[in-house]
Amino acid sequence: LQWADQATLDLIGMLMLDPNIQHFGILGCYRDNEVDRRHPLFGLLKAVRLNGIDLTEIHVGPIERESVNSIVSDALCLPPSLCRPLSTVIHQKAGGVILFVIRFLNSLNKQGHLVYCLESRRWTWDLEKIKSERVSEDFVVHTTLQMNSLPKPFQTGLMIAACLGSNFNGPILRKAIEENELEVDSFIKSGKDGGYIEESESGSYRWTHDQIQQAAYNLILPTQRESFHYHLGRRLLKNSANCDMNGDFLFMIVENMNRGTDLKLNRDEMTQLARLNLQAGNEAMSTSGFHSAAKYLQQGINLLSKDSWIHEYDLTIQLYDAALDTYYTAGQFSNFEVAVKQPLTHAICFEDKLNSYHHLVRFLTASGRSEEALETCLSVLKKLGEEIAPNADIKSLLAEASCVKQMIRNSSIDDMLDLPKLKDSHKIAKISFLSTAIRCSFEMNQVLFAIIICRMVKLSLQHGLHSISADAFSLYGALLTCPIISDFDESYEMGRLALRAIDTLDAFMMKQQVFLFFYGSIAHCKDPLQASAPKLLEGYEAAFALGDMESVTAHLQLYAGVAVWGCGEKLTKAEEIVRIHAKRMLQHKQVVSCKNILIHLQQATELIGLHEDVYSTFLNISEEEFFRQEMNCRGAHTMKLILHTCRMYLAVMRGNMELAAREYESNGAEYQGGIRFIGTITRVFLAGLVGFFVARKQTSDVEKWIHVGVRSMDTMKSWTEDSSWNYEHRLFLLEAEYYFFKGDKHEHLASAKYKQSIAAAKKHKFKNDEGLAAQKAAVFHRHYNRKKEALTNFQHAKACYESWGAEGLVKEIEIKIASLSQ
């Protein structure tokens, strides 16, 4: 483990710290003399201990004298008592290191100090000569000295094999060895006979011990190692066909040649090596090896000459484009900020800067600088001929939406999928950057967000389909769930169009985006809300595989919302999943994204009854400090909205409606509009409950609060027309609260609506809302001094919360039951 790279250690840490993985043990070894406090492994072990994971450390020291005597006795087929004088000397010389003991026995035999006597038919030795034998205390040094006595061609083979790594195969070894340098089959046989290498089950070869490999590597003089590696890499490159230039073989060539970058390479050699690093970086990225890719691409950039923007323009722009993608995905933001300036300054044409602008906007958005990201987007779109006024209003949006509606009228899904493919490079650049602009505009300006969606759809329908069109159709479908242009039937059709477009347009890179908006906002217009939870996790995995961290965050937020607010999962399972992925985000240095997820995690832990401040666990700040920071932060609109919604939901579920009302008032203007994500649905529902409660309790501003309640009830009624499964029980509960507000004359109507809400929630498997409806019914009956009915409903609520896994709510309900039972 002392040699493990950061990606490997991250994976080990993820497996060890994942609370969802049970009955899992990992056995690792490392040399403590090679691991100090600055070593990444030290940090991993410290983190594991801090998380309460048991670690058992076994210090493997030298073997004892008697064990060495047993080895010598077995090797020489002699009684232990006869071997003890010899084994004592060997133990002293070899320091009790098992590998050293065996190699030292072999060397004694080769030197004639330990021989088989035919006359006496037993092994004999010259103990005095063995005692006088000068042996290095370092096994590697000793073995290298032994190797120096071997034939020169065999030494050459050992040096080459040492540079090929811990494992290598015959064909690669043949490519690494020049003709007439040595006979490969003979070398392999001698290496196996000498105990240096062994054949694995796969037919490749490996060193019998890493110290043997190190000893062989030490045959290369330190002053010659850079040159040896570089020329070995060039030899492998020369002897390889183009079809071989991928995977581990490509990495082997590049790793060896990179060791020689300090040599005085000429311009052509440096350019060739920079190109190979680009190829290796792209290969690593294709297998999600982001940290390795970043290393190759940075090396490629380092090899570029000062005038590469003039003489090696294509290579330079390709290296920077790939590097920016990799730095962002790997969370190497300091490298990103340095690198992004180069193409933006030196690229010849605006089109060659687009990829850099694309990554810059992603970086600014992920860093919480959404306003700067949006300004950059609008500037780039203007240069592309797609000007969007930054102060566009609702009237402009409605005009854009009306235009799109006209274009798709009377067109079936098949008609739209039969449109020609987009081939104009300028228009491809335009739709690509419109797609980039979507991310930051959603956070900063919902009107601009909607207008950009309409422009993407118009461009697709007017000029041809691109893979991004699948994303555009899903976005437009989501847009049609907004109150100002709501059309749920057309929304669902556009969502289905987007799903089919993934296959038709080979738009698999858009799968995560399509899933995000279809299963996050469109599907529950018609389909059961709970069914969206696994699909959102599927979209999350697709996004993570592509390194699309913004989409990763969005999927997790929506999953957490559906799992908790929409009862898509058992609460304890949802908490475990969200916790796992919050750690994953933090490991990838996506701190802003992690914060969004932690809001949901804190809510889940409180519902479950865990006494944990997750902000302290993950970020080393208290919940109140986190809340204060985010509320004072400029921008972060979505995070603030989620934070208020989660706090309001907790207050309502606990029956603390006064606190819920305060949360609503602090962000009330945001509770009715926007795309119908699970958060929007939850906010509308909570706002209605708060509105009717406050109107019932207060004598002032009654009309204001009744308006809030009735508006929510009307919205829920329109949603219920399209999906009674998802919304009917919530509509009944809002109606029950409305009649409760209306007073004694409507008492029987309120009672009936509470019963309807409980029954509908039970039928449609919303345990959380069934419990809430029963809890609200209990409050209603208690108000009219019907203790028996109130007790029955509180007990019903307790059973629902127990089934859901909300032990925190169960304890609070038990207090109310105890109070009623007195």
C-alpha positions in Angstrom: 0.0 0.0 0.0 3.0 2.3 0.3 3.0 2.5 -3.5 -0.8 2.9 -4.0 -1.9 5.9 -6.0 -4.5 8.4 -4.7 -7.3 6.9 -6.8 -6.7 3.5 -5.3 -6.5 4.8 -1.7 -9.8 6.8 -2.4 -11.5 3.6 -3.5 -10.2 1.6 -0.4 -11.4 4.5 1.8 -14.8 4.5 0.2 -15.2 0.8 0.7 -14.0 0.9 4.3 -16.1 3.9 5.3 -19.3 2.9 3.5 -21.9 2.2 6.2 -24.0 0.2 3.6 -21.3 -2.4 3.2 -21.4 -5.1 5.9 -19.3 -8.1 6.7 -16.4 -6.7 4.7 -12.7 -7.1 5.6 -9.7 -5.7 3.8 -6.2 -7.0 4.3 -3.3 -4.8 3.3 0.4 -4.5 3.9 2.9 -1.7 3.8 6.4 -1.0 4.9 6.3 1.5 7.8 9.7 2.8 7.0 8.3 4.1 3.7 5.1 5.7 5.2 5.5 9.0 7.2 2.9 11.5 8.2 2.9 13.2 4.8 2.1 9.9 3.0 -1.5 9.6 1.7 -1.8 6.2 3.3 -1.2 7.8 6.7 -4.2 10.2 6.0 -6.4 7.3 5.0 -5.6 5.2 8.1 -6.3 8.3 10.3 -9.6 8.9 8.6 -10.7 5.3 9.1 -9.9 5.4 12.8 -11.7 8.7 13.2 -14.8 7.1 11.7 -14.8 4.3 14.3 -13.6 1.5 12.0 -11.7 -1.2 13.8 -8.1 -1.6 12.6 -5.9 -4.5 13.7 -2.2 -3.9 13.1 0.2 -6.8 12.9 3.8 -5.8 12.9 5.6 -8.4 10.8 9.2 -8.5 12.0 12.1 -10.8 11.3 11.6 -14.5 12.0 13.2 -16.1 15.1 16.4 -18.1 15.2 14.6 -21.4 15.7 12.4 -20.8 12.6 15.6 -20.2 10.6 17.0 -23.4 12.0 13.8 -25.3 10.9 14.1 -23.8 7.3 17.8 -24.8 7.1 17.1 -28.3 8.5 14.3 -28.9 6.0 16.4 -27.6 3.1 19.4 -29.7 3.9 17.5 -32.8 5.1 19.5 -32.8 8.4 18.5 -33.0 12.0 18.0 -29.5 13.6 20.7 -30.1 16.2 23.3 -30.5 13.4 22.1 -27.4 11.6 22.0 -25.1 14.6 25.6 -23.7 14.3 25.0 -22.9 10.6 21.5 -21.5 11.0 22.7 -19.2 13.8 25.2 -17.6 11.5 22.7 -17.4 8.7 20.2 -15.7 11.1 22.8 -13.2 12.1 23.8 -12.5 8.5 20.3 -12.3 7.0 18.8 -10.5 10.0 15.9 -13.0 10.1 14.4 -11.8 6.8 12.9 -14.9 5.3 13.6 -13.9 1.7 17.2 -13.0 2.6 17.7 -16.4 4.4 16.7 -18.3 1.3 18.7 -16.2 -1.1 21.8 -16.4 1.2 21.6 -20.2 1.3 21.6 -20.2 -2.5 24.6 -17.8 -2.6 26.6 -20.0 -0.2 26.0 -23.0 -2.5 27.2 -21.1 -5.5 30.3 -19.8 -3.7 31.2 -23.3 -2.6 30.8 -22.7 1.1 27.8 -25.1 1.2 28.2 -28.3 -0.8 26.8 -31.7 -1.0 29.4 -34.4 -0.2 29.0 -37.6 -2.1 31.3 -39.5 0.2 29.3 -38.7 3.3 26.0 -38.4 1.4 25.1 -35.2 3.2 25.4 -31.4 3.0 28.6 -30.0 4.4 29.8 -26.4 5.0 32.7 -24.3 6.0 31.4 -22.4 9.0 34.5 -20.2 9.4 34.4 -19.0 5.8 30.7 -18.4 6.1 31.3 -16.3 9.3 33.9 -14.3 7.4 31.6 -13.7 4.4 30.8 -10.0 4.2 27.1 -9.5 3.7 25.2 -6.2 3.3 22.5 -5.7 5.9 20.2 -4.5 3.1 18.7 -7.4 1.1 18.3 -5.4 -2.0 22.0 -4.3 -2.0 23.1 -7.9 -1.4 20.9 -9.3 -4.2 22.1 -6.6 -6.6 25.7 -7.6 -5.8 24.8 -11.2 -6.5 23.2 -10.3 -9.8 26.4 -8.4 -10.9 28.1 -11.8 -11.2 25.6 -13.1 -13.7 26.2 -13.0 -17.5 25.8 -9.5 -19.0 23.0 -10.5 -21.4 21.0 -11.9 -18.5 21.6 -8.7 -16.5 20.3 -6.7 -19.4 17.2 -8.8 -19.4 16.7 -8.3 -15.7 17.1 -4.5 -16.1 14.5 -4.3 -18.9 12.1 -6.6 -17.1 12.4 -4.4 -13.9 11.3 -1.4 -16.0 8.3 -3.2 -17.3 6.7 -3.4 -13.9 5.8 -6.1 -11.4 4.0 -8.1 -14.2 4.9 -8.4 -17.8 4.2 -10.9 -20.6 6.4 -12.5 -23.2 5.3 -10.5 -26.3 5.9 -7.2 -24.5 9.3 -8.4 -23.4 10.2 -9.3 -27.0 9.3 -5.9 -28.1 11.5 -4.4 -25.4 14.6 -6.4 -26.4 16.6 -5.6 -29.5 17.4 -8.4 -31.9 20.6 -10.3 -30.9 20.6 -8.5 -27.5 19.6 -11.8 -25.8 17.4 -14.8 -26.4 14.0 -14.2 -24.6 13.0 -17.8 -24.0 16.4 -18.6 -22.5 16.2 -15.5 -20.3 12.8 -16.5 -19.0 13.9 -20.0 -18.2 17.0 -18.8 -16.4 15.0 -16.2 -14.5 12.5 -18.9 -13.4 15.3 -21.3 -12.5 17.2 -18.6 -10.5 14.0 -17.8 -8.5 13.8 -14.3 -9.9 10.6 -14.5 -11.8 7.6 -16.9 -11.9 4.9 -17.6 -14.4 1.3 -16.7 -13.4 -1.9 -18.5 -14.2 -2.6 -16.1 -17.0 0.6 -16.9 -18.8 2.4 -13.7 -18.0 5.4 -13.4 -15.6 5.9 -11.7 -12.3 8.8 -11.1 -10.0 8.9 -13.5 -7.1 9.2 -10.5 -4.7 9.2 -6.7 -5.2 12.6 -6.6 -3.5 14.0 -8.8 -6.2 12.6 -6.4 -8.8 14.2 -3.5 -7.0 17.5 -5.3 -6.9 17.3 -5.9 -10.6 16.4 -2.3 -11.2 19.4 -1.2 -9.1 21.6 -2.8 -11.8 20.9 0.3 -13.8 23.3 3.1 -12.6 21.3 6.0 -11.2 22.9 8.4 -13.7 21.7 6.2 -16.6 18.1 5.5 -15.4 16.4 8.4 -17.2 18.0 7.5 -20.4 17.4 3.8 -20.0 13.6 4.3 -19.4 13.2 6.8 -22.2 15.0 4.6 -24.8 13.1 1.5 -23.6 9.8 3.4 -24.1 11.0 4.5 -27.6 11.9 0.9 -28.4 8.5 -0.4 -27.3 6.9 2.3 -29.5 9.0 1.5 -32.5 8.2 -2.2 -32.3 4.5 -1.7 -31.8 1.7 -1.6 -34.4 -1.0 1.0 -34.1 -3.5 -1.6 -32.9 -1.3 -2.2 -29.8 -1.4 1.4 -28.7 -4.1 1.2 -26.0 -4.6 0.2 -22.4 -1.8 -0.9 -20.2 0.7 -1.2 -23.1 0.2 2.5 -24.0 0.6 3.5 -20.4 3.8 1.4 -20.1 5.3 3.2 -23.1 4.4 6.6 -21.8 5.4 6.0 -18.2 8.9 4.9 -19.4 9.3 7.7 -21.8 8.1 10.3 -19.2 11.0 9.2 -17.0 13.3 10.7 -19.5 11.8 14.2 -19.8 14.8 15.8 -18.1 17.1 14.6 -20.9 18.0 17.0 -23.6 15.2 16.0 -26.0 14.9 17.7 -29.3 11.7 19.5 -30.3 10.4 16.6 -32.3 10.9 14.2 -29.5 9.2 16.4 -27.0 6.2 16.9 -29.4 5.9 13.2 -29.9 5.9 12.5 -26.2 3.4 15.3 -25.6 1.1 13.6 -28.2 1.5 10.2 -26.5 0.6 11.8 -23.1 -2.5 13.2 -24.7 -3.4 9.7 -26.0 -2.7 8.2 -22.6 -4.8 10.9 -20.9 -7.8 10.3 -23.2 -7.4 6.5 -22.6 -7.4 6.9 -18.9 -10.4 9.3 -19.0 -12.4 6.7 -21.1 -12.1 4.3 -18.1 -12.9 7.0 -15.5 -9.2 7.1 -14.3 -9.4 10.8 -13.7 -6.4 11.2 -11.5 -4.2 9.2 -13.9 -5.5 11.2 -16.8 -4.7 14.5 -15.1 -1.2 13.3 -14.5 -0.6 12.4 -18.2 -2.2 15.6 -19.6 -0.3 17.8 -17.2 2.9 16.1 -18.3 1.9 16.7 -22.0 1.3 20.4 -21.3 4.7 20.6 -19.5 6.4 19.2 -22.7 5.0 21.9 -24.9 7.4 24.5 -26.2 6.9 28.2 -25.4 5.7 28.8 -29.0 3.5 25.7 -29.2 0.4 27.9 -29.8 2.1 28.9 -33.0 3.9 25.7 -34.2 1.9 22.9 -32.6 -1.5 24.6 -32.3 -3.8 21.5 -32.8 -1.9 19.5 -30.2 -1.8 22.3 -27.7 -5.6 23.1 -27.9 -6.4 19.3 -27.7 -4.2 19.0 -24.6 -5.7 22.0 -22.8 -9.3 20.9 -23.7 -8.8 17.4 -22.3 -6.9 18.7 -19.3 -9.6 21.2 -18.3 -12.2 18.4 -18.4 -10.0 16.2 -16.3 -9.0 18.8 -13.8 -12.6 19.7 -13.2 -13.8 16.1 -12.8 -10.9 15.2 -10.6 -11.4 18.2 -8.4 -8.0 19.7 -9.2 -9.3 23.2 -9.2 -6.0 25.0 -8.7 -4.7 23.4 -11.8 -7.9 24.2 -13.6 -7.7 27.9 -12.8 -4.2 28.1 -14.1 -4.8 26.1 -17.3 -8.1 27.7 -18.4 -6.4 31.1 -19.0 -4.1 29.7 -21.7 -6.7 28.7 -24.4 -8.9 31.8 -23.6 -5.8 33.9 -24.2 -4.0 32.2 -27.1 -6.7 30.3 -29.1 -6.8 31.7 -32.6 -10.6 31.7 -33.1 -13.6 32.0 -30.9 -14.8 28.4 -31.8 -11.6 27.0 -30.3 -12.3 28.8 -27.0 -15.8 27.3 -26.7 -14.7 24.2 -24.9 -12.7 26.3 -22.4 -15.7 28.5 -21.8 -17.9 25.4 -21.3 -15.6 24.1 -18.6 -15.2 27.6 -17.1 -18.9 27.9 -16.6 -19.1 24.5 -15.0 -16.3 25.5 -12.7 -17.8 28.8 -11.7 -21.2 27.2 -11.1 -19.7 24.4 -8.9 -17.7 27.1 -7.0 -20.9 29.0 -6.1 -20.1 31.8 -8.5 -23.3 31.4 -10.5 -23.7 35.1 -11.3 -20.3 35.2 -13.0 -21.1 31.9 -14.7 -24.3 33.4 -16.1 -22.6 36.6 -17.4 -20.0 34.4 -19.2 -22.8 32.3 -20.8 -24.7 35.3 -22.1 -21.6 36.8 -23.5 -20.6 33.6 -25.3 -24.1 33.1 -26.7 -24.2 36.6 -28.0 -20.9 36.0 -30.0 -22.6 32.8 -31.3 -25.5 34.9 -32.7 -27.9 33.7 -30.0 -28.5 36.9 -28.1 -30.7 36.7 -24.9 -31.5 39.8 -23.0 -30.3 39.4 -19.4 -33.4 41.3 -18.2 -35.9 39.2 -20.2 -39.3 39.0 -18.6 -42.3 36.7 -18.4 -43.8 38.2 -21.5 -40.6 37.3 -23.5 -40.8 33.8 -22.1 -44.4 33.3 -23.1 -43.6 34.5 -26.6 -40.8 32.0 -26.9 -42.9 29.1 -25.5 -45.8 30.0 -27.8 -43.4 29.8 -30.8 -42.2 26.3 -29.8 -45.8 25.2 -29.2 -46.7 26.2 -32.7 -43.7 24.3 -34.1 -44.6 21.0 -32.4 -48.3 21.2 -33.0 -49.7 18.3 -35.0 -46.3 16.5 -34.9 -46.1 13.0 -33.4 -43.1 11.6 -31.6 -42.2 9.6 -34.7 -42.4 12.7 -36.9 -39.9 14.6 -34.7 -37.5 11.7 -34.4 -37.5 11.4 -38.2 -36.1 15.0 -38.5 -32.6 15.1 -40.2 -29.4 15.2 -38.1 -27.8 18.5 -37.3 -24.6 18.9 -39.3 -23.8 22.6 -39.4 -20.7 23.0 -37.0 -21.7 26.6 -36.0 -25.2 25.5 -35.0 -23.7 22.5 -33.2 -21.6 24.9 -31.2 -24.6 27.0 -30.5 -26.8 24.2 -29.1 -23.8 22.9 -27.1 -23.3 26.2 -25.4 -27.0 26.6 -24.8 -26.8 23.3 -23.0 -23.9 24.6 -20.9 -25.9 27.8 -20.1 -28.8 25.8 -18.8 -26.8 24.8 -15.7 -26.1 28.2 -14.3 -29.2 30.0 -15.5 -31.4 27.5 -13.5 -29.7 28.7 -10.3 -29.7 32.4 -11.1 -32.6 33.3 -13.4 -35.6 31.0 -14.0 -36.9 33.2 -16.9 -33.6 33.0 -18.8 -33.5 29.2 -18.0 -36.9 28.7 -19.7 -36.0 30.9 -22.7 -32.7 28.9 -23.2 -34.8 25.7 -23.2 -37.1 27.1 -25.9 -34.1 28.2 -28.0 -32.6 24.7 -27.8 -35.9 23.0 -28.9 -36.4 25.6 -31.7 -32.9 25.1 -33.0 -33.4 21.3 -33.0 -36.7 21.5 -34.9 -35.5 24.1 -37.4 -32.1 22.8 -38.2 -31.9 19.2 -37.3 -31.4 16.8 -34.3 -28.3 16.5 -32.2 -27.7 14.3 -29.2 -28.3 17.4 -27.1 -31.8 17.5 -28.5 -32.7 14.6 -26.2 -31.8 16.9 -23.3 -33.7 19.8 -24.9 -36.9 17.8 -25.2 -36.8 16.6 -21.6 -36.1 20.1 -20.4 -39.0 21.4 -22.4 -41.2 18.7 -21.0 -40.2 19.8 -17.5 -40.9 23.4 -18.4 -44.4 22.5 -19.3 -45.1 21.6 -15.6 -44.7 25.2 -14.6 -47.9 27.0 -13.6 -47.7 29.8 -16.2 -47.5 27.4 -19.2 -48.7 24.1 -17.7 -49.7 21.4 -20.1 -49.2 18.1 -18.3 -50.2 15.9 -21.3 -47.8 17.5 -23.6 -45.1 17.5 -20.9 -45.4 13.7 -20.6 -45.2 13.3 -24.4 -42.1 15.4 -24.6 -40.6 13.3 -21.8 -41.3 10.1 -23.7 -39.8 11.7 -26.8 -36.6 12.5 -24.9 -36.4 8.9 -23.6 -36.7 7.5 -27.1 -34.3 10.0 -28.5 -31.5 8.5 -26.3 -31.5 5.4 -28.5 -32.5 7.0 -31.8 -29.9 9.7 -31.6 -27.2 7.6 -29.9 -27.5 10.2 -27.1 -26.3 8.0 -24.3 -24.1 10.8 -23.0 -27.4 12.7 -22.4 -29.0 9.8 -20.4 -28.3 11.4 -17.1 -29.8 14.7 -18.1 -32.9 13.1 -19.6 -33.4 11.0 -16.6 -33.0 14.0 -14.3 -35.8 16.0 -15.8 -38.1 13.1 -16.8 -38.0 11.2 -13.5 -37.4 14.3 -11.5 -40.3 16.4 -12.8 -42.3 14.9 -15.6 -43.0 11.2 -14.8 -45.0 11.9 -11.6 -47.5 13.9 -13.7 -48.8 10.5 -14.6 -46.8 7.7 -12.9 -46.5 6.8 -9.2 -44.0 9.1 -7.6 -42.2 6.2 -5.7 -41.2 4.6 -9.0 -38.9 7.6 -9.7 -36.4 6.9 -6.9 -34.5 3.9 -8.5 -34.4 5.7 -11.8 -32.9 8.8 -10.3 -30.2 6.6 -8.7 -29.6 5.1 -12.2 -29.2 8.5 -13.6 -26.8 9.4 -10.8 -24.6 6.4 -11.7 -24.6 7.4 -15.4 -23.7 11.0 -14.5 -20.9 9.8 -12.1 -19.4 7.6 -14.8 -19.2 10.6 -17.1 -17.8 12.9 -14.5 -20.8 15.2 -14.8 -20.7 16.4 -11.2 -23.5 19.0 -11.5 -25.9 16.3 -12.7 -24.6 13.9 -10.0 -25.6 16.5 -7.4 -29.0 17.2 -9.0 -29.9 13.5 -9.2 -29.0 13.0 -5.5 -31.0 16.0 -4.4 -34.1 14.7 -6.3 -33.6 11.2 -5.1 -33.4 12.4 -1.5 -36.5 14.4 -2.0 -38.5 11.5 -3.6 -37.1 9.1 -1.0 -38.1 11.2 2.0 -40.9 13.6 0.9 -42.4 11.2 -1.6 -41.8 8.1 0.5 -39.9 6.4 -2.3 -37.8 4.4 0.2 -37.7 3.2 3.7 -36.4 6.2 5.6 -33.3 4.3 7.0 -32.4 3.1 3.6 -32.7 6.5 2.1 -30.5 8.0 4.9 -27.8 5.3 4.2 -27.8 6.0 0.5 -27.6 9.8 0.8 -24.8 9.5 3.5 -22.8 7.2 1.2 -23.0 9.6 -1.7 -22.4 12.7 0.4 -19.1 11.2 1.4 -18.4 10.4 -2.3 -19.0 14.0 -3.2 -16.6 15.2 -0.5 -14.0 12.7 -1.6 -14.2 14.2 -5.1 -13.8 17.7 -3.5 -17.3 18.8 -4.7 -17.9 20.8 -1.5 -20.8 22.9 -2.8 -22.5 19.8 -4.1 -21.9 18.0 -0.8 -23.6 20.9 1.1 -26.7 20.5 -0.9 -26.9 16.8 -0.1 -26.1 17.3 3.6 -29.3 19.4 3.9 -31.3 16.3 3.0 -29.2 14.1 5.1 -29.7 16.2 8.2 -33.4 16.1 7.7 -33.4 12.3 7.4 -31.2 11.8 10.5 -33.6 14.0 12.5 -36.7 12.1 11.3 -35.0 8.8 12.1 -34.1 10.1 15.6 -30.3 10.1 15.2 -28.7 12.8 17.4 -26.1 13.9 14.9 -25.1 17.2 13.4 -24.1 16.0 10.0 -22.6 19.4 9.1 -20.2 19.0 12.0 -19.5 15.4 10.9 -18.7 16.3 7.3 -17.7 20.0 7.3 -16.6 20.7 10.9 -19.2 23.4 11.4 -22.5 23.4 13.4 -25.9 23.3 11.8 -26.7 26.8 12.9 -23.4 28.1 11.6 -24.0 26.4 8.3 -27.5 27.9 8.1 -26.2 31.4 8.9 -23.4 31.1 6.2 -25.7 29.9 3.5 -28.4 32.5 4.2 -25.8 35.3 4.0 -24.2 33.8 0.9 -24.8 35.7 -2.3 -26.5 33.4 -4.9 -26.9 29.8 -3.8 -30.6 30.2 -4.5 -31.4 26.5 -4.8 -29.5 25.6 -1.7 -31.4 28.2 0.3 -34.7 27.0 -1.0 -33.9 23.4 -0.1 -32.7 24.4 3.3 -36.0 26.3 4.0 -38.1 23.4 2.6 -36.4 20.8 4.8 -36.7 22.8 7.9 -40.3 23.6 7.2 -41.0 19.9 6.5 -39.5 18.8 9.8 -41.5 21.5 11.6 -44.8 20.3 10.0 -44.1 16.6 10.7 -43.3 17.4 14.3 -46.5 19.4 14.6 -44.7 22.7 15.2 -46.7 24.8 12.9 -45.6 28.1 14.3 -42.0 27.3 13.3 -43.2 26.1 9.9 -45.0 29.4 9.4 -41.8 31.4 10.2 -39.9 29.3 7.7 -42.6 29.9 5.1 -42.5 33.7 5.7 -38.7 33.8 5.3 -39.0 32.4 1.8 -42.8 32.4 1.0 -42.6 34.0 -2.4 -40.8 31.0 -3.8 -43.4 28.4 -2.8 -45.7 28.3 -5.7 -43.9 28.6 -9.0 -41.3 26.7 -11.0 -40.8 23.3 -12.6 -42.7 20.6 -10.7 -39.8 18.9 -9.0 -40.5 17.0 -5.8 -39.3 20.1 -3.9 -42.0 22.2 -5.6 -44.7 19.7 -4.8 -43.6 19.6 -1.2 -43.5 23.3 -0.9 -47.0 23.8 -2.3 -48.4 21.2 0.1 -46.6 22.6 3.1 -47.6 26.1 2.2 -51.3 25.1 2.1 -51.1 23.4 5.6 -49.3 26.5 7.0 -51.8 28.9 5.4 -54.9 27.2 6.9 -53.3 26.7 10.3 -52.2 30.4 10.7 -55.6 31.6 9.3 -57.3 29.4 12.0 -55.1 30.7 14.8 -54.7 34.4 14.0 -57.1 37.2 13.9 -55.0 39.4 11.7 -53.9 38.8 8.1 -56.5 36.0 7.8 -57.2 36.8 4.2 -53.5 36.7 3.3 -53.1 33.2 4.9 -56.4 31.9 3.4 -55.2 33.0 0.0 -52.0 31.0 0.6 -54.0 27.9 1.6 -56.6 28.1 -1.2 -53.9 28.7 -3.8 -52.1 25.6 -2.7 -55.4 23.6 -2.6 -56.3 24.7 -6.2 -52.8 23.8 -7.5 -53.1 20.3 -5.8 -56.6 19.9 -7.4 -55.2 20.5 -10.9 -52.4 18.1 -10.3 -54.8 15.4 -9.0 -56.7 15.5 -12.3 -53.6 14.1 -14.0 -52.4 11.8 -11.2 -54.8 10.9 -8.4 -52.2 8.4 -7.1 -49.6 11.1 -6.2 -51.8 14.0 -5.1 -55.3 12.9 -4.1 -54.4 12.2 -0.5 -52.7 15.5 -0.1 -55.6 17.3 -1.7 -58.0 15.6 0.8 -55.8 16.7 3.7 -55.7 20.3 2.5 -59.5 20.3 2.1 -59.7 18.8 5.6 -57.6 21.7 7.0 -59.7 24.2 5.0 -62.9 22.9 6.6 -61.3 22.8 10.0 -60.5 26.5 9.5 -64.1 27.2 8.5 -65.4 26.2 11.9 -68.0 24.1 13.6 -70.5 24.2 10.8 -68.0 22.3 8.6 -66.8 19.9 11.3 -68.4 16.9 9.6 -66.8 17.7 6.3 -63.4 18.1 7.8 -63.7 14.8 9.6 -64.7 13.0 6.4 -61.8 14.6 4.5 -59.3 13.5 7.1 -60.6 9.9 6.7 -60.4 10.1 3.0 -56.8 11.4 3.1 -55.7 8.6 5.5 -57.3 6.0 3.3 -55.9 7.4 0.0 -52.4 7.7 1.4 -52.6 4.1 2.6 -53.9 2.9 -0.7 -51.1 4.6 -2.6 -48.3 3.6 -0.2 -47.4 7.1 1.1 -46.7 6.0 4.7 -45.3 9.4 5.6 -48.4 11.3 4.5 -50.7 8.6 6.0 -49.0 9.3 9.3 -49.2 13.1 8.9 -53.0 12.9 7.9 -53.6 10.8 11.0 -51.6 13.2 13.2 -53.6 16.2 11.8 -56.9 14.3 12.3 -55.8 13.7 16.0 -55.2 17.4 16.5 -58.7 18.1 14.9 -60.5 15.7 17.2 -58.6 16.9 20.3 -59.7 20.4 19.4 -63.3 19.2 19.7 -62.5 17.2 22.9 -63.0 13.8 21.3 -60.1 12.1 23.2 -60.9 8.6 22.0 -60.8 9.6 18.3 -57.7 11.7 18.9 -55.9 8.9 20.7 -56.8 6.4 17.9 -55.4 8.7 15.2 -52.2 9.4 17.2 -51.7 5.7 17.5 -52.3 5.3 13.8 -49.8 8.0 13.1 -47.3 6.3 15.4 -47.7 3.0 13.5 -47.2 4.7 10.2 -44.0 6.4 11.3 -42.7 3.2 12.8 -43.3 1.5 9.4 -41.6 4.3 7.6 -38.6 4.2 10.0 -39.1 7.7 11.5 -38.3 6.9 15.1 -37.7 10.5 15.9 -41.4 11.2 15.1 -42.5 8.1 16.9 -41.0 9.4 20.2 -42.8 12.8 19.8 -46.1 11.1 19.0 -45.6 8.9 22.1 -45.4 12.0 24.3 -48.8 13.2 22.8 -50.3 9.8 23.4 -49.2 9.7 27.0 -50.6 13.2 27.5 -54.0 12.2 26.1 -54.0 8.9 28.1 -53.8 10.7 31.5 
